[in-house]
Amino acid sequence: MDCSIEMQNKIEELANLLTTPRDIAIILEVEPKAFYDELRNINSSLYKAFYRGFLKRELEINKRALAPIDVDSDIYTAENLKSFKSKLIIQLHA
């Protein structure tokens, strides 16, 4: 799958918002299976953009976990991350 810089930036942005691969494929109007295949290829620019966005969010959540806790927002954010990770695993192994 050809992935322009603009598309990479959009993928990174959406992954940072914990958007699932399926939903990103729909938003970008690309075939979900082709998108998943690219996410399985660690050398693809799409893979790097997706995980760069996702990992930036994960780091933000981890950083907040080390700071004094605002219980409501931190629990919600941690639950979102956990839910997203489970959806990601299911979609990439389907």
N, CA, C and O atoms as a CHARMM CRD file, in Angstrom:
* protein
*
  376
    1    1 MET  N      0.84900  -1.18000   0.00000 PROA 1      0.00000
    2    1 MET  CA     0.00000   0.00000   0.00000 PROA 1      0.00000
    3    1 MET  C      0.88900   1.23600   0.00000 PROA 1      0.00000
    4    1 MET  O      1.79200   1.35800   0.82800 PROA 1      0.00000
    5    2 ASP  N      0.63500   2.14200  -0.92100 PROA 2      0.00000
    6    2 ASP  CA     1.38500   3.38500  -1.01100 PROA 2      0.00000
    7    2 ASP  C      0.89000   4.32600   0.08400 PROA 2      0.00000
    8    2 ASP  O     -0.31500   4.52500   0.23800 PROA 2      0.00000
    9    3 CYS  N      1.81100   4.89700   0.83600 PROA 3      0.00000
   10    3 CYS  CA     1.43300   5.73200   1.97500 PROA 3      0.00000
   11    3 CYS  C      2.15900   7.07400   1.89400 PROA 3      0.00000
   12    3 CYS  O      3.34900   7.16300   2.19700 PROA 3      0.00000
   13    4 SER  N      1.43200   8.11700   1.48400 PROA 4      0.00000
   14    4 SER  CA     2.00800   9.45800   1.37500 PROA 4      0.00000
   15    4 SER  C      2.30600  10.02300   2.77000 PROA 4      0.00000
   16    4 SER  O      1.81800   9.51100   3.77700 PROA 4      0.00000
   17    5 ILE  N      3.09900  11.06400   2.80800 PROA 5      0.00000
   18    5 ILE  CA     3.41500  11.74500   4.07000 PROA 5      0.00000
   19    5 ILE  C      2.12600  12.24600   4.72500 PROA 5      0.00000
   20    5 ILE  O      1.95600  12.14000   5.94000 PROA 5      0.00000
   21    6 GLU  N      1.23400  12.78300   3.92000 PROA 6      0.00000
   22    6 GLU  CA    -0.05000  13.28300   4.43800 PROA 6      0.00000
   23    6 GLU  C     -0.83800  12.14600   5.08700 PROA 6      0.00000
   24    6 GLU  O     -1.39900  12.31600   6.17000 PROA 6      0.00000
   25    7 MET  N     -0.88100  10.98300   4.42500 PROA 7      0.00000
   26    7 MET  CA    -1.59700   9.83300   4.97200 PROA 7      0.00000
   27    7 MET  C     -0.90800   9.34000   6.25000 PROA 7      0.00000
   28    7 MET  O     -1.58100   8.98800   7.21900 PROA 7      0.00000
   29    8 GLN  N      0.41100   9.31500   6.25500 PROA 8      0.00000
   30    8 GLN  CA     1.14100   8.89600   7.45700 PROA 8      0.00000
   31    8 GLN  C      0.80300   9.80400   8.63000 PROA 8      0.00000
   32    8 GLN  O      0.58400   9.32600   9.74300 PROA 8      0.00000
   33    9 ASN  N      0.76000  11.10900   8.38800 PROA 9      0.00000
   34    9 ASN  CA     0.43400  12.06200   9.45400 PROA 9      0.00000
   35    9 ASN  C     -0.98000  11.83900   9.97800 PROA 9      0.00000
   36    9 ASN  O     -1.21700  11.91000  11.18400 PROA 9      0.00000
   37   10 LYS  N     -1.91900  11.57000   9.07300 PROA 10     0.00000
   38   10 LYS  CA    -3.30700  11.32200   9.47800 PROA 10     0.00000
   39   10 LYS  C     -3.39500  10.03200  10.28300 PROA 10     0.00000
   40   10 LYS  O     -4.09800   9.98100  11.29300 PROA 10     0.00000
   41   11 ILE  N     -2.69200   8.99400   9.85200 PROA 11     0.00000
   42   11 ILE  CA    -2.68200   7.71500  10.57900 PROA 11     0.00000
   43   11 ILE  C     -2.10700   7.91800  11.97200 PROA 11     0.00000
   44   11 ILE  O     -2.65400   7.41800  12.95500 PROA 11     0.00000
   45   12 GLU  N     -1.00400   8.65200  12.05400 PROA 12     0.00000
   46   12 GLU  CA    -0.39200   8.91800  13.36200 PROA 12     0.00000
   47   12 GLU  C     -1.35800   9.67700  14.26800 PROA 12     0.00000
   48   12 GLU  O     -1.50100   9.34800  15.44600 PROA 12     0.00000
   49   13 GLU  N     -2.01200  10.68100  13.72200 PROA 13     0.00000
   50   13 GLU  CA    -2.98300  11.48000  14.48500 PROA 13     0.00000
   51   13 GLU  C     -4.12900  10.60200  14.99800 PROA 13     0.00000
   52   13 GLU  O     -4.50200  10.68300  16.16900 PROA 13     0.00000
   53   14 LEU  N     -4.67800   9.77200  14.12700 PROA 14     0.00000
   54   14 LEU  CA    -5.80300   8.91600  14.51600 PROA 14     0.00000
   55   14 LEU  C     -5.38000   7.85100  15.51600 PROA 14     0.00000
   56   14 LEU  O     -6.12400   7.56000  16.45300 PROA 14     0.00000
   57   15 ALA  N     -4.20800   7.26800  15.33900 PROA 15     0.00000
   58   15 ALA  CA    -3.71300   6.26500  16.28500 PROA 15     0.00000
   59   15 ALA  C     -3.48100   6.90200  17.64800 PROA 15     0.00000
   60   15 ALA  O     -3.70900   6.27100  18.68000 PROA 15     0.00000
   61   16 ASN  N     -3.02900   8.15000  17.65200 PROA 16     0.00000
   62   16 ASN  CA    -2.81600   8.86300  18.90300 PROA 16     0.00000
   63   16 ASN  C     -4.12600   9.08200  19.64800 PROA 16     0.00000
   64   16 ASN  O     -4.13500   9.21700  20.87200 PROA 16     0.00000
   65   17 LEU  N     -5.21700   9.11500  18.91900 PROA 17     0.00000
   66   17 LEU  CA    -6.54200   9.25700  19.52800 PROA 17     0.00000
   67   17 LEU  C     -7.15600   7.90000  19.85400 PROA 17     0.00000
   68   17 LEU  O     -8.33800   7.80800  20.18700 PROA 17     0.00000
   69   18 LEU  N     -6.33800   6.84100  19.75600 PROA 18     0.00000
   70   18 LEU  CA    -6.74100   5.45800  20.03900 PROA 18     0.00000
   71   18 LEU  C     -7.86200   4.98500  19.12200 PROA 18     0.00000
   72   18 LEU  O     -8.78600   4.29300  19.54900 PROA 18     0.00000
   73   19 THR  N     -7.76200   5.36900  17.86400 PROA 19     0.00000
   74   19 THR  CA    -8.70100   4.91900  16.84200 PROA 19     0.00000
   75   19 THR  C     -8.23500   3.54800  16.36800 PROA 19     0.00000
   76   19 THR  O     -7.05200   3.36000  16.08200 PROA 19     0.00000
   77   20 THR  N     -9.14200   2.60600  16.28300 PROA 20     0.00000
   78   20 THR  CA    -8.76000   1.24600  15.89200 PROA 20     0.00000
   79   20 THR  C     -8.32600   1.19700  14.42600 PROA 20     0.00000
   80   20 THR  O     -8.73000   2.04500  13.63000 PROA 20     0.00000
   81   21 PRO  N     -7.50700   0.21000  14.06800 PROA 21     0.00000
   82   21 PRO  CA    -7.09800   0.06500  12.67300 PROA 21     0.00000
   83   21 PRO  C     -8.29100  -0.03300  11.71800 PROA 21     0.00000
   84   21 PRO  O     -8.26200   0.54900  10.63400 PROA 21     0.00000
   85   22 ARG  N     -9.32100  -0.75300  12.10500 PROA 22     0.00000
   86   22 ARG  CA   -10.51500  -0.88500  11.26300 PROA 22     0.00000
   87   22 ARG  C    -11.13900   0.48000  10.99600 PROA 22     0.00000
   88   22 ARG  O    -11.48800   0.80600   9.86100 PROA 22     0.00000
   89   23 ASP  N    -11.27200   1.26500  12.05100 PROA 23     0.00000
   90   23 ASP  CA   -11.87000   2.58900  11.90400 PROA 23     0.00000
   91   23 ASP  C    -10.98500   3.52100  11.08000 PROA 23     0.00000
   92   23 ASP  O    -11.49200   4.32600  10.29900 PROA 23     0.00000
   93   24 ILE  N     -9.67800   3.41800  11.24700 PROA 24     0.00000
   94   24 ILE  CA    -8.76300   4.23600  10.44800 PROA 24     0.00000
   95   24 ILE  C     -8.90500   3.88000   8.97100 PROA 24     0.00000
   96   24 ILE  O     -8.96000   4.76900   8.12000 PROA 24     0.00000
   97   25 ALA  N     -8.96500   2.59400   8.66500 PROA 25     0.00000
   98   25 ALA  CA    -9.12400   2.15500   7.27400 PROA 25     0.00000
   99   25 ALA  C    -10.40600   2.72900   6.67800 PROA 25     0.00000
  100   25 ALA  O    -10.41600   3.17400   5.53000 PROA 25     0.00000
  101   26 ILE  N    -11.47700   2.71900   7.45000 PROA 26     0.00000
  102   26 ILE  CA   -12.75000   3.26500   6.96800 PROA 26     0.00000
  103   26 ILE  C    -12.63300   4.76800   6.73100 PROA 26     0.00000
  104   26 ILE  O    -13.07000   5.27300   5.69700 PROA 26     0.00000
  105   27 ILE  N    -12.04400   5.47800   7.68400 PROA 27     0.00000
  106   27 ILE  CA   -11.89000   6.92700   7.55600 PROA 27     0.00000
  107   27 ILE  C    -11.04800   7.27700   6.32800 PROA 27     0.00000
  108   27 ILE  O    -11.36100   8.21700   5.59700 PROA 27     0.00000
  109   28 LEU  N     -9.98200   6.51400   6.11400 PROA 28     0.00000
  110   28 LEU  CA    -9.08300   6.78700   4.99000 PROA 28     0.00000
  111   28 LEU  C     -9.56900   6.18700   3.67300 PROA 28     0.00000
  112   28 LEU  O     -8.95800   6.38500   2.62200 PROA 28     0.00000
  113   29 GLU  N    -10.67600   5.45300   3.75000 PROA 29     0.00000
  114   29 GLU  CA   -11.27400   4.82100   2.57700 PROA 29     0.00000
  115   29 GLU  C    -10.29700   3.86900   1.87700 PROA 29     0.00000
  116   29 GLU  O    -10.11800   3.90600   0.66000 PROA 29     0.00000
  117   30 VAL  N     -9.66900   3.00800   2.70300 PROA 30     0.00000
  118   30 VAL  CA    -8.78300   1.97300   2.17300 PROA 30     0.00000
  119   30 VAL  C     -9.32000   0.61100   2.59700 PROA 30     0.00000
  120   30 VAL  O    -10.07600   0.50200   3.56200 PROA 30     0.00000
  121   31 GLU  N     -8.93100  -0.40100   1.88100 PROA 31     0.00000
  122   31 GLU  CA    -9.35300  -1.76500   2.17400 PROA 31     0.00000
  123   31 GLU  C     -8.78700  -2.18500   3.53900 PROA 31     0.00000
  124   31 GLU  O     -7.56900  -2.18000   3.72000 PROA 31     0.00000
  125   32 PRO  N     -9.65200  -2.55000   4.50900 PROA 32     0.00000
  126   32 PRO  CA    -9.15600  -2.92100   5.83000 PROA 32     0.00000
  127   32 PRO  C     -8.10500  -4.03200   5.81000 PROA 32     0.00000
  128   32 PRO  O     -7.11700  -3.95200   6.54000 PROA 32     0.00000
  129   33 LYS  N     -8.29900  -5.06500   4.98600 PROA 33     0.00000
  130   33 LYS  CA    -7.32400  -6.15400   4.97200 PROA 33     0.00000
  131   33 LYS  C     -5.94400  -5.66300   4.53400 PROA 33     0.00000
  132   33 LYS  O     -4.93600  -6.06200   5.11600 PROA 33     0.00000
  133   34 ALA  N     -5.88800  -4.81200   3.52600 PROA 34     0.00000
  134   34 ALA  CA    -4.60600  -4.25300   3.06700 PROA 34     0.00000
  135   34 ALA  C     -3.97900  -3.40100   4.17100 PROA 34     0.00000
  136   34 ALA  O     -2.76500  -3.42100   4.36900 PROA 34     0.00000
  137   35 PHE  N     -4.82200  -2.65400   4.88600 PROA 35     0.00000
  138   35 PHE  CA    -4.34100  -1.82700   5.99200 PROA 35     0.00000
  139   35 PHE  C     -3.75600  -2.71400   7.09200 PROA 35     0.00000
  140   35 PHE  O     -2.67100  -2.43400   7.60000 PROA 35     0.00000
  141   36 TYR  N     -4.47000  -3.78500   7.46200 PROA 36     0.00000
  142   36 TYR  CA    -3.97500  -4.70800   8.49100 PROA 36     0.00000
  143   36 TYR  C     -2.66600  -5.35100   8.06400 PROA 36     0.00000
  144   36 TYR  O     -1.74800  -5.49300   8.87100 PROA 36     0.00000
  145   37 ASP  N     -2.57800  -5.74000   6.79600 PROA 37     0.00000
  146   37 ASP  CA    -1.34700  -6.34400   6.28800 PROA 37     0.00000
  147   37 ASP  C     -0.17000  -5.39600   6.44900 PROA 37     0.00000
  148   37 ASP  O      0.92700  -5.81500   6.81800 PROA 37     0.00000
  149   38 GLU  N     -0.39900  -4.11400   6.17200 PROA 38     0.00000
  150   38 GLU  CA     0.66700  -3.12000   6.34700 PROA 38     0.00000
  151   38 GLU  C      1.04000  -2.96800   7.81900 PROA 38     0.00000
  152   38 GLU  O      2.21100  -2.77000   8.14500 PROA 38     0.00000
  153   39 LEU  N      0.05300  -3.05800   8.70800 PROA 39     0.00000
  154   39 LEU  CA     0.33800  -2.94000  10.14100 PROA 39     0.00000
  155   39 LEU  C      1.12800  -4.13900  10.66500 PROA 39     0.00000
  156   39 LEU  O      1.77100  -4.04900  11.71100 PROA 39     0.00000
  157   40 ARG  N      1.08300  -5.23200   9.96000 PROA 40     0.00000
  158   40 ARG  CA     1.86200  -6.41100  10.34800 PROA 40     0.00000
  159   40 ARG  C      3.29500  -6.34800   9.82700 PROA 40     0.00000
  160   40 ARG  O      4.15000  -7.11600  10.26700 PROA 40     0.00000
  161   41 ASN  N      3.56000  -5.43700   8.89200 PROA 41     0.00000
  162   41 ASN  CA     4.88200  -5.30100   8.28200 PROA 41     0.00000
  163   41 ASN  C      5.66800  -4.21300   9.01400 PROA 41     0.00000
  164   41 ASN  O      5.43000  -3.02300   8.80300 PROA 41     0.00000
  165   42 ILE  N      6.59600  -4.61500   9.86700 PROA 42     0.00000
  166   42 ILE  CA     7.31400  -3.63900  10.70200 PROA 42     0.00000
  167   42 ILE  C      8.20400  -2.69100   9.89800 PROA 42     0.00000
  168   42 ILE  O      8.70300  -1.70500  10.44100 PROA 42     0.00000
  169   43 ASN  N      8.40300  -2.97200   8.64300 PROA 43     0.00000
  170   43 ASN  CA     9.22500  -2.10000   7.79600 PROA 43     0.00000
  171   43 ASN  C      8.41100  -1.07000   7.02000 PROA 43     0.00000
  172   43 ASN  O      8.98600  -0.20500   6.36000 PROA 43     0.00000
  173   44 SER  N      7.08000  -1.14800   7.09000 PROA 44     0.00000
  174   44 SER  CA     6.26500  -0.22400   6.30500 PROA 44     0.00000
  175   44 SER  C      6.12600   1.12700   7.00100 PROA 44     0.00000
  176   44 SER  O      6.14600   1.21500   8.22900 PROA 44     0.00000
  177   45 SER  N      5.98600   2.17100   6.19800 PROA 45     0.00000
  178   45 SER  CA     5.80200   3.51800   6.74600 PROA 45     0.00000
  179   45 SER  C      4.46400   3.63400   7.46500 PROA 45     0.00000
  180   45 SER  O      4.33500   4.39800   8.42100 PROA 45     0.00000
  181   46 LEU  N      3.47300   2.88300   7.00900 PROA 46     0.00000
  182   46 LEU  CA     2.16000   2.87800   7.65000 PROA 46     0.00000
  183   46 LEU  C      2.27700   2.31000   9.06800 PROA 46     0.00000
  184   46 LEU  O      1.72700   2.87300  10.01500 PROA 46     0.00000
  185   47 TYR  N      2.98600   1.20700   9.20400 PROA 47     0.00000
  186   47 TYR  CA     3.22600   0.58700  10.51800 PROA 47     0.00000
  187   47 TYR  C      3.87700   1.60400  11.44800 PROA 47     0.00000
  188   47 TYR  O      3.43600   1.79700  12.58100 PROA 47     0.00000
  189   48 LYS  N      4.92100   2.24600  10.96300 PROA 48     0.00000
  190   48 LYS  CA     5.66300   3.20300  11.79200 PROA 48     0.00000
  191   48 LYS  C      4.79800   4.38900  12.19600 PROA 48     0.00000
  192   48 LYS  O      4.86400   4.83800  13.34100 PROA 48     0.00000
  193   49 ALA  N      3.99400   4.89700  11.28100 PROA 49     0.00000
  194   49 ALA  CA     3.11200   6.02600  11.59500 PROA 49     0.00000
  195   49 ALA  C      2.07500   5.63100  12.64000 PROA 49     0.00000
  196   49 ALA  O      1.83400   6.36800  13.59700 PROA 49     0.00000
  197   50 PHE  N      1.46100   4.45600  12.45100 PROA 50     0.00000
  198   50 PHE  CA     0.43500   4.00400  13.37700 PROA 50     0.00000
  199   50 PHE  C      1.00900   3.83400  14.78300 PROA 50     0.00000
  200   50 PHE  O      0.46000   4.35900  15.75100 PROA 50     0.00000
  201   51 TYR  N      2.10400   3.10500  14.88600 PROA 51     0.00000
  202   51 TYR  CA     2.65700   2.83400  16.21100 PROA 51     0.00000
  203   51 TYR  C      3.30800   4.05600  16.82900 PROA 51     0.00000
  204   51 TYR  O      3.35000   4.16300  18.05400 PROA 51     0.00000
  205   52 ARG  N      3.81100   4.96900  16.03800 PROA 52     0.00000
  206   52 ARG  CA     4.34800   6.21700  16.57400 PROA 52     0.00000
  207   52 ARG  C      3.22300   6.98300  17.27500 PROA 52     0.00000
  208   52 ARG  O      3.40400   7.46800  18.39200 PROA 52     0.00000
  209   53 GLY  N      2.07200   7.08900  16.62600 PROA 53     0.00000
  210   53 GLY  CA     0.93200   7.77500  17.23900 PROA 53     0.00000
  211   53 GLY  C      0.42700   7.06200  18.47600 PROA 53     0.00000
  212   53 GLY  O      0.16900   7.69100  19.50300 PROA 53     0.00000
  213   54 PHE  N      0.28700   5.75200  18.38100 PROA 54     0.00000
  214   54 PHE  CA    -0.19200   4.95900  19.51100 PROA 54     0.00000
  215   54 PHE  C      0.77700   5.04800  20.68800 PROA 54     0.00000
  216   54 PHE  O      0.35400   5.25000  21.82600 PROA 54     0.00000
  217   55 LEU  N      2.06500   4.89900  20.42300 PROA 55     0.00000
  218   55 LEU  CA     3.05300   4.90700  21.49900 PROA 55     0.00000
  219   55 LEU  C      3.18600   6.27700  22.15400 PROA 55     0.00000
  220   55 LEU  O      3.45500   6.36700  23.35200 PROA 55     0.00000
  221   56 LYS  N      3.00000   7.33500  21.38500 PROA 56     0.00000
  222   56 LYS  CA     3.00600   8.67100  21.98400 PROA 56     0.00000
  223   56 LYS  C      1.88100   8.79100  23.00600 PROA 56     0.00000
  224   56 LYS  O      2.07800   9.34400  24.08800 PROA 56     0.00000
  225   57 ARG  N      0.69400   8.27200  22.66200 PROA 57     0.00000
  226   57 ARG  CA    -0.43500   8.31000  23.60100 PROA 57     0.00000
  227   57 ARG  C     -0.13600   7.44900  24.82600 PROA 57     0.00000
  228   57 ARG  O     -0.40200   7.85300  25.95800 PROA 57     0.00000
  229   58 GLU  N      0.41700   6.26500  24.59100 PROA 58     0.00000
  230   58 GLU  CA     0.74100   5.37100  25.70000 PROA 58     0.00000
  231   58 GLU  C      1.75200   6.03000  26.64500 PROA 58     0.00000
  232   58 GLU  O      1.63300   5.90500  27.86400 PROA 58     0.00000
  233   59 LEU  N      2.73200   6.72000  26.09300 PROA 59     0.00000
  234   59 LEU  CA     3.71000   7.41800  26.92900 PROA 59     0.00000
  235   59 LEU  C      3.06000   8.53900  27.74100 PROA 59     0.00000
  236   59 LEU  O      3.40000   8.74400  28.90600 PROA 59     0.00000
  237   60 GLU  N      2.12500   9.26100  27.12200 PROA 60     0.00000
  238   60 GLU  CA     1.40200  10.31000  27.85500 PROA 60     0.00000
  239   60 GLU  C      0.64500   9.71000  29.03600 PROA 60     0.00000
  240   60 GLU  O      0.65300  10.26400  30.13500 PROA 60     0.00000
  241   61 ILE  N     -0.00500   8.58100  28.80000 PROA 61     0.00000
  242   61 ILE  CA    -0.77200   7.91900  29.85700 PROA 61     0.00000
  243   61 ILE  C      0.16100   7.43800  30.95600 PROA 61     0.00000
  244   61 ILE  O     -0.13500   7.60000  32.14000 PROA 61     0.00000
  245   62 ASN  N      1.27400   6.85500  30.57400 PROA 62     0.00000
  246   62 ASN  CA     2.23700   6.37700  31.57200 PROA 62     0.00000
  247   62 ASN  C      2.82600   7.53400  32.36900 PROA 62     0.00000
  248   62 ASN  O      3.04200   7.41600  33.57500 PROA 62     0.00000
  249   63 LYS  N      3.08500   8.65000  31.69600 PROA 63     0.00000
  250   63 LYS  CA     3.62300   9.81700  32.38200 PROA 63     0.00000
  251   63 LYS  C      2.62600  10.33200  33.41900 PROA 63     0.00000
  252   63 LYS  O      3.00000  10.69600  34.53400 PROA 63     0.00000
  253   64 ARG  N      1.35900  10.35700  33.03200 PROA 64     0.00000
  254   64 ARG  CA     0.31700  10.79300  33.97200 PROA 64     0.00000
  255   64 ARG  C      0.19400   9.83000  35.14300 PROA 64     0.00000
  256   64 ARG  O     -0.11300  10.24100  36.26200 PROA 64     0.00000
  257   65 ALA  N      0.43200   8.55600  34.88900 PROA 65     0.00000
  258   65 ALA  CA     0.33300   7.55800  35.96200 PROA 65     0.00000
  259   65 ALA  C      1.40000   7.79600  37.02600 PROA 65     0.00000
  260   65 ALA  O      1.21800   7.41000  38.18000 PROA 65     0.00000
  261   66 LEU  N      2.50300   8.42400  36.65200 PROA 66     0.00000
  262   66 LEU  CA     3.57900   8.70400  37.60500 PROA 66     0.00000
  263   66 LEU  C      3.35900  10.01800  38.34800 PROA 66     0.00000
  264   66 LEU  O      4.02800  10.28700  39.34600 PROA 66     0.00000
  265   67 ALA  N      2.43400  10.82900  37.87300 PROA 67     0.00000
  266   67 ALA  CA     2.13500  12.11500  38.49500 PROA 67     0.00000
  267   67 ALA  C      1.02200  11.92600  39.52500 PROA 67     0.00000
  268   67 ALA  O      0.38500  10.87300  39.56500 PROA 67     0.00000
  269   68 PRO  N      0.78900  12.94200  40.35800 PROA 68     0.00000
  270   68 PRO  CA    -0.36200  12.85100  41.27700 PROA 68     0.00000
  271   68 PRO  C     -1.63500  12.53800  40.48900 PROA 68     0.00000
  272   68 PRO  O     -1.84000  13.05700  39.39200 PROA 68     0.00000
  273   69 ILE  N     -2.47200  11.70000  41.04900 PROA 69     0.00000
  274   69 ILE  CA    -3.60700  11.14200  40.31500 PROA 69     0.00000
  275   69 ILE  C     -4.85300  12.00800  40.39100 PROA 69     0.00000
  276   69 ILE  O     -5.27000  12.44900  41.46300 PROA 69     0.00000
  277   70 ASP  N     -5.43000  12.23800  39.22300 PROA 70     0.00000
  278   70 ASP  CA    -6.78900  12.75600  39.09300 PROA 70     0.00000
  279   70 ASP  C     -7.59400  11.51000  38.75400 PROA 70     0.00000
  280   70 ASP  O     -7.66900  11.10800  37.59200 PROA 70     0.00000
  281   71 VAL  N     -8.19100  10.90500  39.76200 PROA 71     0.00000
  282   71 VAL  CA    -8.76000   9.56800  39.64500 PROA 71     0.00000
  283   71 VAL  C     -9.70100   9.40900  38.45900 PROA 71     0.00000
  284   71 VAL  O     -9.56600   8.44800  37.70100 PROA 71     0.00000
  285   72 ASP  N    -10.62300  10.29900  38.28300 PROA 72     0.00000
  286   72 ASP  CA   -11.60600  10.13600  37.21600 PROA 72     0.00000
  287   72 ASP  C    -10.96300  10.07600  35.83000 PROA 72     0.00000
  288   72 ASP  O    -11.24200   9.15600  35.06200 PROA 72     0.00000
  289   73 SER  N    -10.12100  11.02800  35.50800 PROA 73     0.00000
  290   73 SER  CA    -9.55700  11.06700  34.15900 PROA 73     0.00000
  291   73 SER  C     -8.51100   9.97200  33.94100 PROA 73     0.00000
  292   73 SER  O     -8.44400   9.41700  32.84500 PROA 73     0.00000
  293   74 ASP  N     -7.69300   9.64200  34.94300 PROA 74     0.00000
  294   74 ASP  CA    -6.66100   8.62500  34.76100 PROA 74     0.00000
  295   74 ASP  C     -7.25000   7.22900  34.61900 PROA 74     0.00000
  296   74 ASP  O     -6.75900   6.44200  33.81000 PROA 74     0.00000
  297   75 ILE  N     -8.27100   6.90600  35.37200 PROA 75     0.00000
  298   75 ILE  CA    -8.90100   5.59400  35.23800 PROA 75     0.00000
  299   75 ILE  C     -9.54500   5.47800  33.86900 PROA 75     0.00000
  300   75 ILE  O     -9.41700   4.44800  33.20800 PROA 75     0.00000
  301   76 TYR  N    -10.22900   6.51400  33.44200 PROA 76     0.00000
  302   76 TYR  CA   -10.87600   6.50500  32.12600 PROA 76     0.00000
  303   76 TYR  C     -9.84000   6.32900  31.02400 PROA 76     0.00000
  304   76 TYR  O    -10.04300   5.53500  30.10600 PROA 76     0.00000
  305   77 THR  N     -8.75400   7.04600  31.10500 PROA 77     0.00000
  306   77 THR  CA    -7.71500   6.96900  30.08500 PROA 77     0.00000
  307   77 THR  C     -7.05800   5.59700  30.08000 PROA 77     0.00000
  308   77 THR  O     -6.82200   5.03800  29.00900 PROA 77     0.00000
  309   78 ALA  N     -6.76200   5.04900  31.23000 PROA 78     0.00000
  310   78 ALA  CA    -6.15000   3.72200  31.31100 PROA 78     0.00000
  311   78 ALA  C     -7.10100   2.66500  30.75500 PROA 78     0.00000
  312   78 ALA  O     -6.66200   1.73300  30.08200 PROA 78     0.00000
  313   79 GLU  N     -8.39000   2.80100  31.02600 PROA 79     0.00000
  314   79 GLU  CA    -9.37200   1.85300  30.49000 PROA 79     0.00000
  315   79 GLU  C     -9.46000   1.97400  28.96900 PROA 79     0.00000
  316   79 GLU  O     -9.57400   0.96600  28.27200 PROA 79     0.00000
  317   80 ASN  N     -9.40900   3.19700  28.45500 PROA 80     0.00000
  318   80 ASN  CA    -9.41200   3.38700  26.99900 PROA 80     0.00000
  319   80 ASN  C     -8.21800   2.69700  26.36100 PROA 80     0.00000
  320   80 ASN  O     -8.35800   2.03600  25.33200 PROA 80     0.00000
  321   81 LEU  N     -7.04700   2.84700  26.96200 PROA 81     0.00000
  322   81 LEU  CA    -5.83600   2.23000  26.42600 PROA 81     0.00000
  323   81 LEU  C     -5.95100   0.71000  26.45800 PROA 81     0.00000
  324   81 LEU  O     -5.60200   0.04200  25.48500 PROA 81     0.00000
  325   82 LYS  N     -6.43000   0.16800  27.55200 PROA 82     0.00000
  326   82 LYS  CA    -6.59400  -1.28400  27.67600 PROA 82     0.00000
  327   82 LYS  C     -7.57700  -1.80600  26.62800 PROA 82     0.00000
  328   82 LYS  O     -7.31900  -2.82400  25.98500 PROA 82     0.00000
  329   83 SER  N     -8.69000  -1.11900  26.45800 PROA 83     0.00000
  330   83 SER  CA    -9.69500  -1.50500  25.47600 PROA 83     0.00000
  331   83 SER  C     -9.13100  -1.43200  24.06700 PROA 83     0.00000
  332   83 SER  O     -9.35400  -2.32700  23.25100 PROA 83     0.00000
  333   84 PHE  N     -8.40100  -0.36400  23.78900 PROA 84     0.00000
  334   84 PHE  CA    -7.81100  -0.19900  22.46000 PROA 84     0.00000
  335   84 PHE  C     -6.82400  -1.32000  22.16600 PROA 84     0.00000
  336   84 PHE  O     -6.83400  -1.87900  21.06900 PROA 84     0.00000
  337   85 LYS  N     -5.97500  -1.65400  23.12900 PROA 85     0.00000
  338   85 LYS  CA    -4.98500  -2.71200  22.91600 PROA 85     0.00000
  339   85 LYS  C     -5.67000  -4.04500  22.62000 PROA 85     0.00000
  340   85 LYS  O     -5.21100  -4.80100  21.76300 PROA 85     0.00000
  341   86 SER  N     -6.75100  -4.33500  23.31700 PROA 86     0.00000
  342   86 SER  CA    -7.43500  -5.60400  23.05800 PROA 86     0.00000
  343   86 SER  C     -8.07200  -5.60100  21.67400 PROA 86     0.00000
  344   86 SER  O     -8.04500  -6.62400  20.99100 PROA 86     0.00000
  345   87 LYS  N     -8.64200  -4.48100  21.24300 PROA 87     0.00000
  346   87 LYS  CA    -9.22500  -4.38200  19.90200 PROA 87     0.00000
  347   87 LYS  C     -8.13700  -4.50800  18.83500 PROA 87     0.00000
  348   87 LYS  O     -8.34400  -5.14700  17.80400 PROA 87     0.00000
  349   88 LEU  N     -6.99500  -3.90500  19.08300 PROA 88     0.00000
  350   88 LEU  CA    -5.88000  -3.95500  18.14200 PROA 88     0.00000
  351   88 LEU  C     -5.41300  -5.39400  17.95600 PROA 88     0.00000
  352   88 LEU  O     -5.20200  -5.83700  16.82700 PROA 88     0.00000
  353   89 ILE  N     -5.25600  -6.11100  19.03300 PROA 89     0.00000
  354   89 ILE  CA    -4.80100  -7.51500  18.95500 PROA 89     0.00000
  355   89 ILE  C     -5.82300  -8.35600  18.19300 PROA 89     0.00000
  356   89 ILE  O     -5.44900  -9.15800  17.33700 PROA 89     0.00000
  357   90 ILE  N     -7.08000  -8.18400  18.49200 PROA 90     0.00000
  358   90 ILE  CA    -8.13800  -8.94600  17.81200 PROA 90     0.00000
  359   90 ILE  C     -8.12400  -8.65300  16.31600 PROA 90     0.00000
  360   90 ILE  O     -8.17400  -9.57800  15.50600 PROA 90     0.00000
  361   91 GLN  N     -8.05700  -7.38500  15.94200 PROA 91     0.00000
  362   91 GLN  CA    -8.12600  -7.01300  14.52700 PROA 91     0.00000
  363   91 GLN  C     -6.90100  -7.48000  13.74700 PROA 91     0.00000
  364   91 GLN  O     -7.03200  -7.91600  12.60300 PROA 91     0.00000
  365   92 LEU  N     -5.73000  -7.39700  14.33800 PROA 92     0.00000
  366   92 LEU  CA    -4.53200  -7.76800  13.59500 PROA 92     0.00000
  367   92 LEU  C     -4.35400  -9.27400  13.48900 PROA 92     0.00000
  368   92 LEU  O     -3.61300  -9.74600  12.62700 PROA 92     0.00000
  369   93 HSD  N     -5.00400 -10.01900  14.32900 PROA 93     0.00000
  370   93 HSD  CA    -4.88000 -11.47500  14.27600 PROA 93     0.00000
  371   93 HSD  C     -6.07900 -12.14300  13.61200 PROA 93     0.00000
  372   93 HSD  O     -6.16000 -13.36900  13.54200 PROA 93     0.00000
  373   94 ALA  N     -7.00600 -11.32400  13.12800 PROA 94     0.00000
  374   94 ALA  CA    -8.19300 -11.87900  12.46700 PROA 94     0.00000
  375   94 ALA  C     -7.88800 -12.30400  11.06000 PROA 94     0.00000
  376   94 ALA  O     -8.77200 -12.79300  10.35700 PROA 94     0.00000
